[in-house]
Every structure is written in structure tokens, then in C-alpha cells.
Amino acid sequence: MEPARKAFARNLTGRGFRPAAGIELAALGPNAGLIGAADLSRVSSRIR
């Protein structure tokens, strides 16, 4: 994970002016991003 954190910090736009997001392993496994995207879509469709 450390190489990914270093690369992210090195390439972050506006670094030094805002905190960097943390980079962690997905606790819910490889489908966590898909589940999060689906939930975001579900919630945002209710707002419109």
C-alpha cells in the first residue's frame, strides 16, 4: 500500500493546501467499489 500512498501524495492536485484522502484496503472485499457506486446512484436518483 505504501507505494500507492506515495504516488497519490506526489500527484495530488493542490497538495499542501488541503488534506489528502486516506488510502486503505477495501474492508468489504473487491466488490466494495461496485456496491458504493450502486448506493450512490440509488441515493442521487431520489434527490432528482
Backbone as CSV, one residue per row, in Angstrom:
resi,resn,N_x,N_y,N_z,CA_x,CA_y,CA_z,C_x,C_y,C_z
1,MET,0.812,-1.196,0.000,0.000,0.000,0.000,0.862,1.271,0.000
2,GLU,2.032,1.190,0.567,2.858,2.389,0.686,3.233,3.006,-0.669
3,PRO,3.575,2.197,-1.689,3.850,2.814,-2.994,2.641,3.578,-3.553
4,ALA,1.449,3.058,-3.356,0.235,3.738,-3.826,0.021,5.041,-3.064
5,ARG,0.243,5.017,-1.756,0.092,6.233,-0.956,1.086,7.315,-1.396
6,LYS,2.328,6.906,-1.624,3.353,7.868,-2.039,3.036,8.452,-3.417
7,ALA,2.606,7.611,-4.354,2.270,8.092,-5.697,1.081,9.039,-5.642
8,PHE,0.094,8.721,-4.829,-1.078,9.588,-4.679,-0.660,10.945,-4.117
9,ALA,0.127,10.943,-3.059,0.572,12.189,-2.435,1.407,13.024,-3.404
10,ARG,2.213,12.366,-4.206,3.077,13.052,-5.160,2.264,13.716,-6.274
11,ASN,1.156,13.117,-6.668,0.368,13.597,-7.807,-0.903,14.347,-7.424
12,LEU,-1.135,14.545,-6.150,-2.352,15.197,-5.689,-2.359,16.669,-6.074
13,THR,-3.382,17.085,-6.787,-3.542,18.491,-7.151,-3.847,19.294,-5.890
14,GLY,-3.145,20.388,-5.709,-3.385,21.246,-4.549,-2.804,20.715,-3.256
15,ARG,-1.881,19.773,-3.353,-1.306,19.240,-2.111,-0.652,20.386,-1.349
16,GLY,-0.709,20.325,-0.064,-0.196,21.394,0.773,-1.262,22.420,1.125
17,PHE,-2.374,22.401,0.386,-3.468,23.336,0.646,-4.712,22.630,1.177
18,ARG,-4.682,21.321,1.165,-5.819,20.548,1.676,-5.308,19.193,2.125
19,PRO,-6.027,18.532,3.023,-5.580,17.215,3.476,-5.792,16.165,2.385
20,ALA,-4.902,15.223,2.330,-5.029,14.125,1.366,-5.984,13.071,1.920
21,ALA,-6.742,12.459,1.031,-7.623,11.361,1.429,-6.770,10.152,1.794
22,GLY,-7.246,9.365,2.721,-6.534,8.154,3.107,-6.738,7.050,2.077
23,ILE,-5.743,6.217,1.924,-5.840,5.080,1.016,-5.726,3.816,1.864
24,GLU,-6.756,3.001,1.849,-6.821,1.786,2.657,-7.322,0.631,1.802
25,LEU,-7.070,-0.573,2.252,-7.629,-1.749,1.589,-9.140,-1.774,1.808
26,ALA,-9.871,-2.219,0.836,-11.328,-2.301,0.962,-11.696,-3.341,2.007
27,ALA,-12.423,-2.931,3.017,-12.823,-3.842,4.083,-13.904,-4.819,3.623
28,LEU,-14.661,-4.438,2.598,-15.759,-5.280,2.133,-15.379,-6.133,0.929
29,GLY,-14.095,-6.159,0.600,-13.641,-7.011,-0.495,-13.653,-6.301,-1.833
30,PRO,-13.414,-7.066,-2.905,-13.254,-6.473,-4.228,-14.523,-5.840,-4.798
31,ASN,-15.671,-6.153,-4.261,-16.918,-5.585,-4.776,-17.342,-4.320,-4.040
32,ALA,-16.539,-3.852,-3.092,-16.918,-2.693,-2.283,-17.153,-1.465,-3.153
33,GLY,-16.316,-1.216,-4.137,-16.493,-0.057,-5.010,-17.777,-0.133,-5.805
34,LEU,-18.080,-1.313,-6.287,-19.314,-1.511,-7.048,-20.534,-1.279,-6.163
35,ILE,-20.492,-1.776,-4.958,-21.597,-1.594,-4.023,-21.762,-0.118,-3.682
36,GLY,-20.653,0.571,-3.455,-20.708,2.002,-3.147,-21.259,2.812,-4.304
37,ALA,-20.852,2.483,-5.521,-21.343,3.197,-6.702,-22.841,2.976,-6.884
38,ALA,-23.285,1.759,-6.670,-24.713,1.461,-6.803,-25.517,2.220,-5.759
39,ASP,-25.006,2.290,-4.531,-25.716,3.017,-3.479,-25.742,4.509,-3.773
40,LEU,-24.644,5.055,-4.260,-24.605,6.470,-4.617,-25.620,6.770,-5.712
41,SER,-25.721,5.902,-6.696,-26.692,6.077,-7.776,-28.120,6.025,-7.230
42,ARG,-28.359,5.086,-6.340,-29.698,4.941,-5.734,-30.087,6.195,-4.974
43,VAL,-29.174,6.707,-4.155,-29.466,7.880,-3.342,-29.629,9.119,-4.204
44,SER,-28.765,9.295,-5.196,-28.846,10.504,-6.023,-30.074,10.494,-6.927
45,SER,-30.581,9.329,-7.276,-31.782,9.289,-8.116,-33.012,9.713,-7.323
46,ARG,-33.008,9.574,-6.025,-34.127,10.018,-5.199,-34.157,11.528,-5.067
47,ILE,-32.988,12.163,-5.118,-32.900,13.601,-4.947,-33.464,14.333,-6.146
48,ARG,-33.275,13.799,-7.315,-33.724,14.457,-8.555,-35.166,14.254,-8.700
